[in-house]
Amino acid sequence: MDADDPYHGAISETTGTLPLTYPAAFGAELRRACSPPYEAPVVVYVNGALMAGAWFLLPLPLQDQLFTLHGALAFPIVLVTWMFSDVPATNVLGSDATRALAALDDPRAVRRLLYAKNAVLWLMAAPLCALIALGIGFTQNDWVSTIVTVVGILVIPVGSLGIAAWLGILFPYHSLPVATRWEHRRPIGRMIVRWLTLAVIPYGLVPAITVLLAAPALIGWAVITGDWQRRIPYSDLGFVVAVTVSISAAAFFFGHAVSLRLVHRRHDRLAAYLSDPDLG
């Protein structure tokens, strides 16, 4: 990369070969996340802080419009969903263009890269939200619903990650500094409008996927009980969560299997795009 290139430093340089095992891939991704510019942690925790601020500080009428779930244990559920609902869950190739390019010709390397990114994102959000749920359960002395909630927090969002990656494979974008992107904003449709659209979509896409994963269990419970309006009692909540966890686990592996097919079919276009930050 030429030192006079205005994009110099915007995309990380290759360092060594790609990891050959899943633990090594996870370690490499964790080190990347914990190194400047700390893209994933900043996005995840700022997103979580904004959600928490909205939950506790907005007037009740606005809270009712923004959040469909209410109650103490609903907070960590909504929090983990919001923390996953950001660009690290979708822009899985464009945010790491150099390593993604190096992996494109090896499906196993692509799978390790995607799994490692998902694992690090999960590590930054799910355990924290599970601990919050345990703290709430301790204060309320309601351990049955708390344990069910914790299991749901730790497992259910994982399914959405496998499917959310499709967006970043179909429509990747480079992680350019905002100042650099604005300086080279022409054509504005590609450099600004497309980027902003793809940066905002995850906030609706990931929750929608999570709802779809939970829908079969919720609909099944309503059909079996014949009750479409009453809240699910705690005695049945464990069953609903267990079914949703199973669906989520299947969705994770199915989603990544589809991702590998998409990478294979779009190989040439992805290679051309990821190697050229001028494409935005």
N, C-alpha and C positions, 0 to 999 in steps of 0.2 A: 504494500500500500504506500503510495507516494506521500512524502511528508507534506507536499503542497496541496494534497487532496483535502477539500473542505470537510470531508466526512472522516478524515483520519482520526482514529480513536473512538468513533461512534459505534463501531462493531468490534467486538473483542477479537484478538488475534488467536490463532490456533496454538495451543501449548501441548505438545506431545500427541500421542495417539489416543483414540477413543477408548474408554474403559471396556474391558472384556467381560466383566461380571456385573451383576446387578448391585452388589454392595459397593463396588468401585464406582459405578455410575452414580449411585446415591451420594457417595462421599464427594465426588467431583461437583455434583449439582449443589450440594450443601455448601461447599467452599465457595462456589460461584455466587450463591445467594448471600453469603456473609461477607462478600467483598464489594468494594465500591463498583457501581453506584448504588448497591443494595436495592435494586429495582423491586424484586418480589416482596421482601419484608416491608419496604416503605408503602407499597401499594396495598398490601394485605392489612397492615395495622392502621394505616390512615383510613382505609375503608371501614374497618371495625370501629374506629373511634368516631367516625361520622355517624355510623348506625347507632352506637350507644348514645351519642349526643341527641340524635333525633328521638330515641326511645324515652329518654329521661327529661329532655328539655322542651320538646315541642308541646304546644297546647293539646289537650286531649282530642278535640275534633280532628286536628291534623294527624295525630297518632293513629286514630281510627281509620283514616283514609290511607295512610302509608303502610300500616301493619294489619294483616288479617288475623294474626295470632296474638293472643293476649294472655296475661298471667305470668307469674314469676318464672316458671320453667320454660315458658315460651321464649324468654329473652335469649338464653344461650342457643336455642334452636334457630331463631332468626339471625343471631349474631354469626353463627358458623356459616349459614347460607350466604349472608352478605360478604363475609370474608373470602369465600370461594368465588363470589360473583365479580371477578375482575380479570384483567387481561392476562395474568399468569396462567389462568385456567384455559384460555383460548389461544393466545398468540404463542403457541409452543415452539414453533419453528422460527418465526421472524425475530423473536426476542433473543435468540441464540443462533444467529445465522451461520456463523463459522462452523460450529459443531454440527448443526443440522446438515449443512452441505457435506461435511465429512462423512456423515452417517447415511446419506441418501441411498447409496448403492448397496447397503447391507440392512435388510429388514430387521435382523436381530439387534443391530446397533440402534436403529430407529426405535424399536420397542424399549430397549434399555433406557434411551434418552427420555422417552415419554413417561415411562414408569418412574424414573428418577425425579422428573419435574413434578409429577403428581404426588410422589411421596414427600418431597420437601414442602410443597404447598400444604399438604395434609398436616405435616408436622408443625407448621407455623400457626394453624388455625384450630384443628380438631381437639388436641389435648387441652389447650387453654379453655375452650368452650366447655369441654367435659368437666374440667375442674370447677368452672363457674357453676355448672349444673349441680355438682356434688356439694358445693358450698350452699347453694339454695336449698337443696334437699336436707342438709344438716340443720339449717335454721327452721325448716318447716316440719322436720321429722316425718317426711313422706318418702320413704326409701323405695317403695315399689315403683312409683311413677318416676322417681329420680333415676333409678337404674335403667329403666326402659328408655328414658330420655338420653342418658349417657350412651347407651348402645346405639341409639338412632343417630346421635351426633357423630360418633366415631365411624360409622359404617355407611349410612345412607348417602351422605354427600359424595362419597367416592364414586358412585355410579355416574353422577353428573360429569365428573372429570373425564371419564372415558369418552363421553359423547361430545362434550364442549370442545374437545381438541379438534373436531371436524372443522369448526369455523376457522381456526388458525391454519389448517392445511389447505382449505379452499381459498382463504383470503388472508394470507400472511402480510405482515408489515414490519418494517425495520424499526428497532428501538433507537431512534435518533433523538438527540436532545431537542427540546422544544425550540430553543433558539436556532439550532441548525435547521430544523424543519421549516421554521418561519423564514429564515434567510433564503432558503431555496424552495419557497412555497409555490413556484410556478412549475407545472400546472397546478393550480390551487385545488382543483377537483380531486387530483390524485394524492397530493402531498398533505392537504389539510382536511378536506371534506371526508375523503375515504378513511383517513386515519381516525378522525374524531368519531365517525360512525362505528368503526370496528372497536374503538375504545369504550364506547357507551353500550353497545349491544350486550356484552356479558352481564350487565346488571339486570337485564330482563331474561336473557337466555338461560343462565345457570339456575335461577329459581324456577323457571318454567320446566326445565328438565327434571328438577327435583320433585316438583309437583306431579309430573307425569309418572315418575317412578313410584310415587306413593299412591297414585290414583287407583290402580287395580286393587290394592288391599282395602282402601277406603270404600270403593264401590262394592267390592265383595262383601264387606261387613254390612253395608247398608242393605244389600240384596238379601243376605242371610237373615238379618234381623227384621227387615221390613221397615226400618226406621231411617229416614233420610234427613231428619232435622236435628235429632238429639245428639249431644256430644257423646263421643265414644267413652264409655265407662272404663275406669282403670282395669277392671277385670278382663276387658277385651283388648286393651291397648297393647299388651304384650304380643298378642297374636298378630295384630295389624303391623306392629313394628317388625316382627320376625319375618312376615311375608315381604315387607318392603325391603328389609335387609337382604333377603335372598334375591329379589329382583335387582337391587342395586349392585350386588356383587356380579351378577350375570351381565348387567349393563356395562360394568367397567371393562370386562374382558371382551364383550361383544363390540363395545365402542372402539377399543384399541385395535381389534381385528379389522374393523372397517377403516380405521385410520391408516393402517399399513397398506390396505388396498388403495386408498386414496393417494398415498404417497407414491406408490408404484405407478398408478395411472397418470399422475401429474408430475412425474419425475423431472422431465425436461423443463416444464414451466417453472417448477419449484427451483430447480438448479439455476435457471436464468434469473429468476426474481431474487433469490437469496444472495446471489453473488453480486448484485448491483444495487447499492443503497440509493442510487438516483431514482429508482422506481418507487421510493417512498415507503 
